[in-house]
Amino acid sequence: MDSHLWERRTSSELGAAAEAPRSVVVIPVGSIEQHGPHLPVSTDSRIVWRIAEDAVLQAREEAPVLLAPLVSIGCSEHHMAFPGTLSITEETFVQVLTEIGLSVTRHGFRRVLFLNGHGGNDAPLQLVVNRIRRETGGKVIAASASYWRFIREEVSRLRTSAPGGISHSGEFETSAMLAIDERSVDMSKAERFLPQWTNGYFMPGWYVTSKIHLGFHLSDLTVSGVAGDPTEATAARGRAFLKAGSEAIAEFLAAFADWEFEGLYEEP
């Protein structure tokens, strides 16, 4: 039995799991949106699910961790100029994810992690966890995290693309999808988009320094829907990226199982 999967458990089993003092529920959140001409629209969702499931399986050796069903549609309005994208508004997203989280906590679970796989969900998820903390009267510890924030150093060591090469449909996501499902990737259509960003304040991408947050539609920046360099992608590097992500998040989950606010700091 896939005991780590919420949907495979019975109601009574989940009720018993909620009573475990160190139980954690992970809710993976992705998107369905264009990823250029070479990747499927499910890319974000498939990557975050793979990392989440691998992390949960590893963390279960240290703590009782459950993996909730994937929330596959997120805040992707900035991709709507490209066919295939599905999106909900930030207001709807916050309401839906808050209600999913509260459904989990109403059964007795006290620690919830929303593991994010899409940049457009990042800011709204911060509102979600704040609302869950407030609406449960401070009885629940809710956290959100985008998986790439756990592995900056590892990715920097493994990558071969230039700055900006890991943004959207670039080296990381293309490599990860080659590792997950090579048949879904058409490398003959992979297009590099690495312009010289000269404004001095904004540059899209993971692990780049921007002084401002800029509202944009991706079509403002790129015709192809790609922002980065997928031509540097390999399946071997994708496996290394995914392994780094799952191991780092598993380590966090094992620690998170013991979290209480009063133990997160020492009095000065």
Helices and strands as residue ranges (DSSP letters): G 6-8, H 11-18, E 24-29, H 43-59, E 65-67, G 77-79, H 90-106, E 111-116, G 119-121, H 122-135, E 141-146, G 147-150, H 152-158, H 171-181, G 182-184, G 187-189, G 218-220, G 230-232, H 235-256, G 261-263
